[in-house]
Amino acid sequence: MPSMSYARYCAEIVAQTDLLRSRIEGADLATPVPTCPDWNLGQLLWHLGGAHRWAETIVRTRAAEPVSDELVNDVSGATGKDPAAVDAWLAEGAGQLADTLRAAGPQAQVWTVAPGGTPEFWARRMVHETVVHRADATFAIAAASPAPRTTAPGPAPAAGAPAFTVAQEVAIDALDEWMGFASLPLVFEAKPELRDLMSEGRTLHFHATDTAPETAAEWLVGLDGDTLTWSRTHARATVAVRAPLAELLLLVYGRRATHEARTTGSGNQNSGSSSNGNDRSNSIEIVGDVPLLDAWLDGVSFWLKE
């Protein structure tokens, strides 16, 4: 269930695109994107701009059947492009999508890749598509940036420390959307082996550590029935993940790896447990059955790899 207004989604598509554009201003489009290893920055931007145009076409034409996603997947158009032209093209596509969504309204009937069938689905999906690729661009720029010079004693500062931030309400809605996708019956159709994870009492819990209690920024995933379920609640779990909200989002989207996190062994653990004292700098803490978490993340994120 979307937690932001339709008008907010339309506005965020443009706002998130503008944030991305400001982050990459003056960047070399050949810069590798470490979180999308097969792409450079130009290809990443071409993919995102193509996604905006694909969704815009679906909504504008009131498509009732699948529309070719060649615009999304063919990133060859980025080769040799002038950065200023790509920037203008990206801005144009985001603006066109937002305008088309506003004109259509949230409840028109259109084809969608998952249950929904309305422009609201596409408005929400494209906001979070843009947010995650903004993170990718941020990490690409950071990785390509030299470490700052310093004469101070002590360890040298890290090169290009990433500075990805996202508004709390946007990140919460993005995680809600992810959990909804991860619980669809079609997940079992695409990944039948996920049924092997289902077992009585088996759950996963995700808890944001940087939000107020009233935001209820925690998610419980149930693997203990015939269907995958999720809810916004606190409970003991087979595996618990505690991290700042943005880091939780990056984890489920595969932009963070569980092996980078601080971990505490297998077994049922309370997600409210304290840090295990590991001195690693990563802000993600995992308590419990890490292989289960890995298997779930790999299974339900199949659509990111197609």
C-alpha positions as CSV (number, residue, x, y, z in Angstrom):
1,M,0.0,0.0,0.0
2,P,1.6,3.3,-1.1
3,S,2.4,5.5,1.9
4,M,3.0,8.7,-0.1
5,S,0.5,10.8,-2.1
6,Y,0.3,10.5,-5.9
7,A,1.3,14.2,-6.2
8,R,4.4,13.5,-4.1
9,Y,5.4,10.6,-6.3
10,C,5.1,12.7,-9.4
11,A,7.2,15.5,-7.8
12,E,9.8,13.0,-6.5
13,I,10.5,11.6,-9.9
14,V,11.8,15.0,-11.0
15,A,13.4,15.8,-7.6
16,Q,15.3,12.5,-7.4
17,T,16.4,12.9,-11.0
18,D,17.6,16.4,-10.3
19,L,19.6,15.2,-7.3
20,L,21.2,12.6,-9.4
21,R,22.1,15.1,-12.1
22,S,23.6,17.5,-9.6
23,R,25.8,14.7,-8.2
24,I,27.2,13.7,-11.6
25,E,27.8,17.2,-13.0
26,G,31.1,17.3,-14.8
27,A,31.6,13.6,-14.4
28,D,33.2,11.3,-17.1
29,L,30.4,9.1,-18.5
30,A,33.0,6.3,-18.9
31,T,33.3,6.1,-15.1
32,P,32.7,2.5,-13.9
33,V,29.7,1.9,-11.6
34,P,30.8,-0.5,-8.9
35,T,27.3,-1.4,-7.8
36,C,26.4,-2.2,-11.5
37,P,29.6,-3.9,-12.6
38,D,28.6,-4.2,-16.3
39,W,27.9,-0.6,-16.7
40,N,29.6,2.8,-16.8
41,L,28.0,6.0,-15.7
42,G,26.7,6.8,-19.2
43,Q,25.0,3.4,-19.5
44,L,23.4,3.8,-16.0
45,L,21.9,7.1,-17.0
46,W,20.7,5.8,-20.3
47,H,19.0,2.9,-18.5
48,L,17.3,5.2,-16.1
49,G,16.2,7.7,-18.8
50,G,14.9,4.7,-20.8
51,A,12.9,3.5,-17.8
52,H,11.3,6.9,-17.4
53,R,10.4,6.9,-21.1
54,W,9.1,3.3,-21.0
55,A,6.8,4.1,-18.1
56,E,5.7,7.3,-19.7
57,T,4.7,5.4,-22.9
58,I,2.7,2.9,-21.0
59,V,0.8,5.5,-19.1
60,R,0.3,7.9,-22.0
61,T,-1.0,5.2,-24.4
62,R,-3.0,3.5,-21.6
63,A,-1.3,0.3,-22.6
64,A,-3.4,-2.8,-21.8
65,E,-0.6,-5.3,-22.7
66,P,3.1,-5.5,-22.1
67,V,5.2,-2.9,-23.8
68,S,8.7,-3.7,-25.1
69,D,11.3,-2.7,-22.5
70,E,14.1,-2.3,-25.1
71,L,14.3,1.3,-24.0
72,V,15.2,0.1,-20.5
73,N,17.6,-2.7,-21.4
74,D,19.5,-1.3,-24.4
75,V,22.1,1.0,-23.0
76,S,24.2,1.2,-26.2
77,G,22.7,4.7,-26.9
78,A,25.0,6.1,-24.2
79,T,28.2,5.4,-26.2
80,G,30.0,8.5,-27.3
81,K,27.3,10.9,-26.1
82,D,28.1,14.4,-24.9
83,P,27.5,14.6,-21.1
84,A,25.5,17.8,-21.4
85,A,23.2,16.1,-24.0
86,V,22.7,13.1,-21.7
87,D,21.9,15.4,-18.8
88,A,19.3,17.3,-20.8
89,W,17.8,14.0,-22.1
90,L,17.6,12.6,-18.6
91,A,15.9,15.8,-17.3
92,E,13.5,15.8,-20.2
93,G,12.4,12.2,-19.7
94,A,11.7,12.7,-16.0
95,G,9.7,15.8,-16.6
96,Q,7.7,14.1,-19.4
97,L,6.9,11.2,-17.1
98,A,5.8,13.4,-14.3
99,D,3.6,15.4,-16.6
100,T,2.0,12.3,-18.2
101,L,1.3,10.8,-14.7
102,R,-0.3,14.0,-13.5
103,A,-2.5,14.2,-16.7
104,A,-3.6,10.5,-16.3
105,G,-4.4,10.6,-12.6
106,P,-3.7,7.8,-10.2
107,Q,-6.6,5.4,-11.1
108,A,-6.6,5.1,-14.9
109,Q,-6.2,1.5,-16.1
110,V,-2.8,0.6,-17.5
111,W,-0.7,-2.5,-17.8
112,T,1.8,-3.0,-15.0
113,V,4.6,-5.5,-14.5
114,A,3.1,-6.6,-11.1
115,P,-0.4,-6.2,-9.5
116,G,-1.6,-2.7,-9.5
117,G,-2.8,-1.8,-13.0
118,T,-2.8,2.0,-12.5
119,P,-0.5,5.0,-13.1
120,E,0.1,5.1,-9.3
121,F,2.0,1.9,-9.6
122,W,4.3,3.5,-12.2
123,A,4.7,6.7,-10.3
124,R,5.8,4.8,-7.2
125,R,8.0,2.4,-9.1
126,M,9.9,5.1,-11.0
127,V,10.5,7.1,-7.8
128,H,12.3,4.2,-6.2
129,E,14.0,3.2,-9.5
130,T,15.5,6.7,-9.6
131,V,16.5,6.7,-5.9
132,V,18.5,3.5,-6.2
133,H,20.2,4.5,-9.4
134,R,21.0,7.8,-7.7
135,A,22.8,5.8,-5.1
136,D,24.7,3.9,-7.9
137,A,25.8,7.2,-9.4
138,T,26.9,8.5,-6.0
139,F,29.0,5.4,-5.4
140,A,30.5,5.6,-8.9
141,I,31.6,9.2,-8.4
142,A,32.9,8.4,-5.0
143,A,35.0,5.5,-6.2
144,A,36.5,7.6,-8.9
145,S,37.4,10.4,-6.6
146,P,40.9,10.6,-5.2
147,A,41.4,10.6,-1.4
148,P,41.7,14.1,0.0
149,R,45.2,15.3,0.8
150,T,46.0,15.6,4.5
151,T,49.0,16.3,6.7
152,A,47.3,15.4,9.9
153,P,48.7,12.3,11.8
154,G,46.8,9.1,11.7
155,P,45.3,6.9,9.0
156,A,44.8,8.6,5.6
157,P,41.2,9.3,4.8
158,A,39.4,6.9,2.5
159,A,39.0,7.8,-1.2
160,G,35.6,9.1,-2.2
161,A,33.6,8.3,0.9
162,P,30.0,7.8,-0.4
163,A,27.5,10.3,0.8
164,F,24.1,8.8,-0.2
165,T,21.1,10.1,1.7
166,V,17.4,9.8,1.1
167,A,14.4,11.3,2.8
168,Q,13.0,9.1,5.5
169,E,9.5,8.8,4.1
170,V,10.8,8.0,0.6
171,A,13.1,5.2,2.0
172,I,10.3,3.7,4.1
173,D,8.0,3.7,1.1
174,A,10.7,2.1,-1.0
175,L,11.1,-0.7,1.5
176,D,7.4,-1.2,1.7
177,E,7.3,-1.5,-2.1
178,W,10.2,-4.0,-2.0
179,M,8.6,-6.1,0.7
180,G,5.4,-6.2,-1.4
181,F,7.2,-7.4,-4.5
182,A,9.1,-10.0,-2.5
183,S,5.9,-11.5,-1.2
184,L,4.1,-11.9,-4.5
185,P,3.1,-15.4,-5.6
186,L,5.0,-15.0,-8.8
187,V,8.2,-15.1,-6.8
188,F,7.6,-18.9,-6.4
189,E,6.9,-19.2,-10.1
190,A,10.2,-17.6,-11.0
191,K,12.2,-19.1,-8.2
192,P,10.7,-22.5,-7.1
193,E,13.7,-23.2,-4.9
194,L,12.4,-20.5,-2.5
195,R,9.9,-23.0,-1.2
196,D,12.8,-24.8,0.4
197,L,13.2,-21.8,2.7
198,M,9.7,-22.1,4.1
199,S,9.6,-23.6,7.5
200,E,7.5,-23.2,10.7
201,G,8.6,-20.3,12.8
202,R,11.1,-19.0,10.2
203,T,11.1,-15.2,9.9
204,L,13.4,-12.3,9.0
205,H,13.3,-8.9,10.7
206,F,14.6,-5.6,9.4
207,H,14.9,-2.7,11.8
208,A,15.9,0.9,11.0
209,T,18.2,2.3,13.8
210,D,17.9,6.0,12.9
211,T,14.2,6.6,13.0
212,A,11.8,7.5,15.8
213,P,9.7,4.7,17.3
214,E,6.5,6.2,16.0
215,T,7.6,5.7,12.4
216,A,7.5,1.9,12.8
217,A,10.4,1.6,10.4
218,E,10.7,-2.2,10.8
219,W,9.6,-5.0,8.7
220,L,8.9,-8.7,9.5
221,V,9.0,-11.2,6.7
222,G,7.3,-14.5,7.2
223,L,8.6,-17.7,5.7
224,D,6.5,-20.0,7.9
225,G,3.5,-20.7,5.8
226,D,2.4,-21.5,2.3
227,T,3.0,-18.0,1.1
228,L,5.5,-15.3,1.7
229,T,4.2,-12.5,4.0
230,W,5.4,-9.2,5.5
231,S,4.2,-6.7,8.0
232,R,5.5,-3.5,9.7
233,T,6.0,-4.9,13.2
234,H,8.6,-5.8,15.8
235,A,9.2,-9.4,16.7
236,R,11.8,-12.0,17.4
237,A,13.1,-13.5,14.2
238,T,15.4,-16.2,12.8
239,V,17.6,-13.5,11.4
240,A,17.5,-9.8,12.3
241,V,19.1,-6.9,10.4
242,R,19.6,-3.6,12.1
243,A,20.9,-0.6,10.2
244,P,20.2,3.0,9.3
245,L,17.2,3.3,7.0
246,A,19.2,4.1,3.8
247,E,21.5,1.1,4.5
248,L,18.5,-1.3,4.8
249,L,17.3,-0.1,1.4
250,L,20.7,-0.5,-0.1
251,L,21.0,-4.0,1.3
252,V,17.7,-5.3,-0.1
253,Y,18.6,-3.8,-3.5
254,G,22.0,-5.6,-3.5
255,R,24.0,-2.4,-3.1
256,R,25.4,-3.7,0.2
257,A,26.5,-7.3,0.9
258,T,25.9,-9.3,4.1
259,H,29.5,-10.2,4.3
260,E,30.3,-6.6,4.9
261,A,28.1,-6.4,7.9
262,R,28.8,-7.1,11.6
263,T,27.3,-10.5,12.3
264,T,26.4,-12.7,15.3
265,G,26.0,-16.5,14.8
266,S,23.0,-18.6,13.8
267,G,19.9,-19.3,15.7
268,N,16.8,-17.3,16.8
269,Q,17.9,-13.9,18.1
270,N,16.0,-10.8,19.2
271,S,16.4,-8.0,16.7
272,G,16.8,-5.6,19.6
273,S,20.1,-7.2,20.7
274,S,23.1,-5.0,21.1
275,S,26.1,-4.8,18.8
276,N,28.4,-7.8,19.0
277,G,31.4,-5.5,19.5
278,N,32.9,-6.2,16.0
279,D,35.1,-3.2,15.2
280,R,34.1,-3.0,11.5
281,S,33.0,0.3,10.3
282,N,29.9,-0.9,8.4
283,S,26.7,0.2,10.1
284,I,24.7,-2.9,9.2
285,E,24.4,-5.5,12.0
286,I,23.0,-9.0,11.3
287,V,22.0,-11.3,14.1
288,G,21.1,-14.9,13.5
289,D,20.9,-17.1,10.3
290,V,22.9,-15.2,7.7
291,P,22.7,-17.9,5.1
292,L,18.9,-17.8,5.3
293,L,19.0,-14.0,4.7
294,D,21.4,-14.5,1.8
295,A,19.1,-17.2,0.2
296,W,16.0,-15.0,0.6
297,L,17.7,-11.9,-0.8
298,D,19.0,-13.8,-3.8
299,G,15.7,-15.5,-4.5
300,V,13.3,-12.5,-4.2
301,S,15.6,-10.1,-6.1
302,F,15.6,-12.2,-9.2
303,W,13.9,-9.4,-11.2
304,L,16.9,-7.1,-10.6
305,K,19.1,-9.5,-12.5
306,E,16.9,-10.0,-15.6
